[in-house]
Amino acid sequence: MKKPISATIDEQLISWIGKELNDTRKYRNKSHLIEVAIELLKANKK
């Protein structure tokens, strides 16, 4: 089950996210991009 969260993000990161979302084959939306990024961070911590 997914739950909504709120985060304050630097303007440069928001701009980068917007550019990444232009490739709709890679990410469905902002939430998907952020979820993928957190999963990668989690995997790299192991």
N, C-alpha and C positions, 0 to 999 in steps of 0.2 A: 504494500500500500504506500502510495506517495503522499507527502504532506507539503503544503506550501510553506515557504520561508521568505524572509526579507533580508536583503543585504545592501550595504552601501559600497559602491564600486567606483574606483577612479575613472574619470572621464576618458582617459586614454584607453583603458581596458574596455569601456563601453563602446568606443569607436572601433576597436579591434574586433569585438564581438559582432558588431554590425557588419563589418566587412566579411567575416567568416560566414555569417548567415546567408550571404549572397550565393554560396554553394549549397543549394538545397539538397543535394545528394548526400552531403556529409552530416548536416544537423537539421533537425525538424524545426527547432525554435531555440530561443535563449535558454530555456530550462534544460533542453537536451544537451546543448553545448556545455553548460555549467556542470551538469551531471557527468558527462564524459570526462571533463577536466578533473573533477574531484576523484573519479574512479582511477584515472591515470596517476594522480598524486598518491592515492592510497596504495596502488600497486607498486609504485616506486619506493614507498616507505618500508616495504617488507624486506 
